[in-house]
Amino acid sequence: MANTKSSGTSKRKSATDAHPKSLVIVESPSKAKTISKYLGPGFKVLASVGHIRDLPKRLGVDIEGGFKEEYEIPSSKTKVVAELKAAVKNATELILATDPDREGEAISWHIVEATKPPKGIAVKRVRFNEITSAGVAKAMADPTDIDMNLVDAQRARRVLDRLVGYKVSQVLWDKVRRGLSAGRVQSVAVRLIADREKEIQAFKPIEYWALKGLFNAKTPPAFWMKLVKLGGAALQLGNKETRRRIENESQAKYLVEHLERASWSVTSLETKEKQRNPPAPFTTARLQQEAATKLKFSVSKTMQTAQRLYEGIDFGKGLMGLITYMRTDSPRLAPEAVASIRDYIGVQFGKDYLPDKPRIYKGKARAQDAHEAIRPTDISITPESLRGHLDGDQLRLYSLIWRAAVACQMEAARLDETVAGAKATLPNGEEALFEAKGEIEKFPGWLAVYRSGGESSKAEDSDGNQPGESEDDEHVGLPPLAVGTPLTLKKLESAQQFTTPPPRYSEASLVKKLEDDGIGRPSTYASIIATIQNRDYVKKHEGRFKPTELGMVVTDLLIQGFCDLMDPKYTSGMETKLDSIEEGELTFLKAMRDFYGPFEQSLKKASEGMANIKIGIPTEQICPKCGSPLLKRIGKNGLFFGCSKYPDCDHTQDIEQIDEPEDAPECPNCGATPMALRKGRFGPFWACPRYPECKGIVKADPKGIPVPPDVPTDEKCHVCGKRFVKRHGRYGEFICCEDYPKCKTVKKETLGVPCPKCGGDLSPRKSRFGSVFYGCTRYPKCDFSSRNKPVPKKCPKCGSPYLLEAVRKPRGKDPVTVLLCPVEGCGFEEITG
């Protein structure tokens, strides 16, 4: 979005900047903007825009010289570093206010190393747990030095990741294919997904039958009871193995036949009070899991949205951070936060909802406890008060965080659970026990605030199960009952069922597994999940991770060559060592030496003994053409089975079969049907079943669905003279020369709005994640872009030559289209639909 400022404003700003100031450096521009508001005119706030130094594309680690890193400034950051250097020279003091974690500490260290402040300038480190007026003032009043233990821990993580990634990837290049990558954490994450897939493939379902009866008592309602025991032994009613199981239909029919003739009454009745305590406030990992299951957010979307809430949003009171720092392993809350939450509960809900003492939550052993749990910075800012000020995703995530923070200090919910039993004796003397469970809420407690948000009622657990789907927690509405109450059996049903394989990992359950096993850090999970998908090691199938054949092969090879590195316990142990560096219990150099000795031996063994898929890995498959064994090999189009007698026999076949859509197209050349779905160099396509006699093809999208044929237009290509056609590509419809890709002319749709930066044309584009944005056609020479659509309409307030079209989605209301002025400070807004 372009910013327009008057020349008078620019002169005043230059004059102000001429006086020496305290220089505050943060990571992001939006955070800088929020903090400048609180610090006032005596401070200049600049952003490093993330990391300013990193390891080069080569190894960049001097192993013989004590694992010293060779950092360099990327070309994209040279301008930023130059600005920071100039600002440091003119500053009275340098205040480093990067994020309060290992990575933020390392960025502060890199800033000092790159800018080299003059000796007379004091260098201070401040850490903002929350970006509010009070939070900033508190941090500024208590500056410290850069914590070199934290820096060394982050350096160690970066060097470990580089050594593993660089060295192991080289082995994969030699044995599999150039361009593949391995990672200290990402490869273990892929292994978890691959191991789960092997469990699913090896799973053998077990048949069992379940019986349930619909009973009437003296008063309604009728209620269902399940057969849970036979002869005193619990029956199998799910995956959990028990001593007894109804194995087949004949056993089920025998039971139905005799139980239908039995007389029934309530033989047992037990009511007990259950308490359901509130969950702890959010750590990073739990926020990622809850947002995935309740809001259907990806891990990356959760972290991006949380970052925005932390850095500051203007909701009518100026810019202000709405939540505390979102990268934390600790569920504890600051005493002042607990006090304010308890005050809020007492006023809004009453003393019955307030425990006598504050609830105290403790993290896991060796959890990073530097920051408190994720909570609102001001509990009085309710989600309802932010409607219309936050976008839909921000409001939903803030609501989740706010309700968790309030609920964690409320009284437990109290429920009465009643378990009713009814027995009958079979001809063989065995007793059949039916049971029903009913639940009545006596006091809602913390559920009062959770239910008001509507999240818990539709929540799933991390394995994707809806409430009530588990084997033991099915509750029904029960009428008034007592022991001896006669019952009438209205209906008895039997159902064949099978045990089910373990579910594939969703983002939520994968995060939970990584956290439980101590693999990586929650702050890195978003990038790990993105990387393993981008590398084509896993794909999402119906919202869950399924390893590709490449992912399975690479994982098996890495386990063969680097069994320690691929062991989740080993990876967890490395995280523990990084924690020890942070706590000053272990030095950077010792940690590196302890790791590299055994790792170097593994590299040598893998180079010599790891299977080479380029040559071919033997399989149990037989060539249908000549009867020889097939080899698993890799080519430019991926993995395939090839005959071991090649070149004498040239038979090949795909390893991964594409799931064909139901409706196969008809050959456009000869009319033959159904066409066969094939996988080629550019992805799936449909081929004529009469190939090679007929070479008709139909293009397909990545899922194998046929795409419409090209539609000719009246325009001609200005390069080759052929016609333009409308064509469907991987990112949707576009207009190009009919000879594309030989002639690479593509017609870009323009908006009729000049680029505010260079005067060129603006056109809609798609990011690699599929979202639409608007950018300059002169990219990369001009980098103007906007998420909202520029419209050729003049701003009536400030005269801006264009406005931005945006869609707002108020919760519970229809979307609203608005026109906004792009000029900062103008504030013009017009609702158009």
VENNOR-V506180 format. One record per pair of residues at least 24 apart in sequence whose C-alpha atoms are under 7 Angstrom apart, sorted by the first residue. I is the first residue (numbers start at 1). J is the second residue. Records with the same first field share a line. If there is no record, write none. Layout:
I->J ; J
This chain:
1->785 ; 786 ; 822
2->756 ; 822
3->822 ; 823 ; 824
4->823 ; 824
20->90 ; 91 ; 92
21->91 ; 92
22->91 ; 92 ; 93 ; 94
23->88 ; 91 ; 93 ; 94 ; 95
24->94 ; 95 ; 96 ; 97
25->95 ; 96 ; 97 ; 98
26->96 ; 97 ; 98
27->98
30->311
31->311 ; 312
34->312 ; 319 ; 320
38->133
48->80
51->107
52->77
53->110
59->166
66->589
84->115
85->115
88->117
89->117 ; 118
92->121
93->121 ; 122 ; 123
94->121 ; 122 ; 123 ; 124
95->123 ; 124 ; 125 ; 126
96->124 ; 125 ; 126
97->125 ; 126 ; 127
99->127
100->127 ; 128 ; 129
102->150 ; 151 ; 154
103->154
105->146 ; 147 ; 150 ; 151
106->151 ; 154
109->146
129->324 ; 325
130->310 ; 321 ; 323 ; 324 ; 325 ; 377
131->310 ; 311 ; 312 ; 320 ; 321
132->320 ; 321
149->581 ; 582 ; 583 ; 584
150->582
152->581 ; 588
153->578 ; 581 ; 582
156->588
171->607
175->611 ; 612 ; 613 ; 614
176->612 ; 613 ; 614
185->519 ; 520
186->528 ; 532
187->566
188->566 ; 568
190->532
191->555
193->505 ; 545 ; 546 ; 547
194->547 ; 552
196->504
200->501 ; 502
203->501
205->498 ; 499 ; 500
206->498 ; 499
207->247 ; 497 ; 498 ; 499
208->245 ; 246 ; 247 ; 248 ; 496 ; 497 ; 498
209->246 ; 247 ; 248 ; 252 ; 494 ; 495 ; 496 ; 497
210->237 ; 494 ; 495 ; 496
211->493 ; 494 ; 495
212->492 ; 493 ; 494
213->489 ; 491 ; 492 ; 493
214->489 ; 490 ; 491 ; 492
215->487 ; 488 ; 489 ; 490
216->487 ; 488 ; 489 ; 490
217->486 ; 487 ; 488
219->479
220->479
221->478 ; 479
223->476 ; 477 ; 478
224->436
225->434 ; 435 ; 436
226->434 ; 435 ; 436
227->432 ; 433 ; 434 ; 435
228->433 ; 434 ; 435
229->432 ; 433
230->430 ; 431 ; 432 ; 433
231->430 ; 431 ; 432
232->431
237->471
238->471 ; 499
239->499 ; 500
252->494
256->492
258->426
262->424
264->422 ; 424 ; 486 ; 487 ; 488
265->422 ; 484 ; 485 ; 486 ; 487
266->420 ; 421 ; 422 ; 482 ; 483 ; 484 ; 485 ; 486 ; 487
267->421 ; 422 ; 423 ; 483 ; 484
268->420 ; 421 ; 422 ; 483
269->419 ; 420 ; 421 ; 482 ; 483
270->418 ; 419 ; 420
271->416 ; 417 ; 418 ; 419
272->416 ; 417 ; 418
273->414 ; 415 ; 416 ; 417
274->414 ; 415 ; 416 ; 417
275->412 ; 413 ; 414 ; 415
276->412 ; 413 ; 414
277->412 ; 413
278->407 ; 408 ; 412 ; 446
279->408
280->331 ; 361 ; 408
281->331 ; 373 ; 374 ; 404 ; 405 ; 408
282->331 ; 373 ; 374
283->328 ; 329 ; 330 ; 331 ; 373 ; 374
284->326 ; 327 ; 328 ; 329 ; 522
285->511 ; 515 ; 522
288->508
289->462 ; 508 ; 511
292->507 ; 508
293->459 ; 460 ; 461 ; 462 ; 508
294->455 ; 459 ; 460
298->507
299->507 ; 526
300->526
305->394
315->386 ; 389
322->376 ; 377
323->374 ; 375 ; 376 ; 377
324->374 ; 375 ; 376 ; 377
325->374
326->374
327->523
328->368 ; 371 ; 372 ; 373
329->367 ; 368 ; 369
330->363 ; 367 ; 368 ; 369 ; 371 ; 372 ; 373
331->361 ; 362 ; 363 ; 372 ; 373
332->360 ; 361 ; 362 ; 372 ; 373
333->372 ; 373
334->372
341->379 ; 406
342->409
353->410 ; 411 ; 445
354->410 ; 411
355->410 ; 411
358->409
359->409
375->401 ; 402 ; 405
376->401 ; 402
387->810
388->810
391->808 ; 809
392->809 ; 810 ; 811
403->449 ; 450
407->446 ; 449
410->445 ; 446
411->445 ; 446
412->445 ; 446
413->443 ; 444 ; 445 ; 446 ; 447
414->441 ; 442 ; 443 ; 444
415->439 ; 440 ; 441 ; 442 ; 443
416->440 ; 441 ; 442
436->476
437->474 ; 475 ; 476
438->475 ; 476 ; 477 ; 478
439->475
462->508 ; 509
463->503 ; 509
504->544 ; 545 ; 546
505->544 ; 545
506->543 ; 544 ; 545
517->568 ; 572
518->572
519->568 ; 571 ; 572
520->575
549->656
550->639
557->610 ; 611
560->610
561->602 ; 605 ; 606 ; 610
562->602
625->651
637->681
660->704
661->704 ; 705
667->696 ; 697
668->696
669->696
701->730
752->792
753->790 ; 791 ; 792
757->784
758->782
795->821
797->828
798->826
